Amino acid sequence: AKAPQQAEPTALPQGSLQDAIETINARLKLAQRAVRVVPRGDSGSTVIEVIDSETDQVIRQIPPDNALKLAAWFKENGMLSDHVQGGFALDETA
C-alpha cells in the first residue's frame, strides 16, 4: 500500500520573526485571534500564545506548561542536553 502523501509545508515570508508574526496575526484577525511570542526568563525558553484579541485571554500555549515542566525535570535529572539534534534533546549518556 502506498503511504499517504504529505502536504508541502508553507514557507514563511522572508524577513524577521516579527514580520511572520504580523502576517499570521493579519490572517487570524477575522477569527478574533492573535499570536504573541513570549520569552520565559525562568526557563530560558520561548512560548507561543494564541490569544482571543477581544479579551486578551490565552486560548492555547505552545508548548504547554506541562511540557515545559517535563523538560525542566529531564534537565534537572541530567537527561536533557542543551544540544538539540533531529528534534530531540535527550542526553545520549542518560
N, C-alpha and C positions, 0 to 999 in steps of 0.2 A: 504494500500500500504506500502511496505517496504521502510524504509529510506535508502538512498544510503549509502553504507559502505565507511567510510573514510580510506584513506591510513594511515598506521602506520608512525609516524614521524621517520626520520632517526636520530639516536643518533650521537652526535658529538664525535669525537675521544677523548679518555682520555687525560688529560693534561691541559695545560694552555690555556687561551684565545688566546695567540699568536700562539700556535700550531694549533688551529682551524682556525685562520685567514690564516696561511701559507697553510693549506690543501685546503681551499676554493680558495685561490689565485692560487695554482697549477692547480686546475681544471678549473679555469677561464682563464688561460694563453692562451689557444688555441683561445679563443674568444677575446683576447686582452683586457681583463678586469681585474681589481684588486679591492680588498676591503680594506678599511682602517677604523679604529675606531678613531674618533676624539672627545676628551673631549671638551665641551663648557664651558669655565670658567664663562661666563656671566650668564648662567642659571643653571649651575651645572649639566647639562645633558650631555649625550654622544650620538653622532650620528654615523651612519654607512654610509660611502660614497662608491658608486660603481663608479670606475673611468676608463676612457679609458687609458690603460697603455702606449700607444704611445704618447698621447698628454697631459696626466695628467689632463684632463678635467673631472669634476664631471658629471656623467651621471644621477645618482639618489642619493638622500639623504634620509635616513630613521631614524627617522621620518622627514618629510619635514618641512621647515621653518614655513609654515602656521600652522601646528600642534603644533610646539613649541611656536609660538605666542599665540595661543589659550590657551594652558596650562598655559602660563605666565599670561594671562588675568584672567583665573579662579583662579589662586593662588592669584593675586593681589586683587581680589574681594572676597576672603575668601571662595571660593567654591572648592578649591583643597587642599587636605590633603597631608602631607608628608608620610602618611601611605597608602600603596597600598595593596588592597585585591581583589583577583579574577580578576585582570587585570584592575580594575577601581580604581581611586584615588580621587574620588569626596568626599568632606567632608559630612559626614552624617548629619550635623546640618544645612547645606545650604538648 
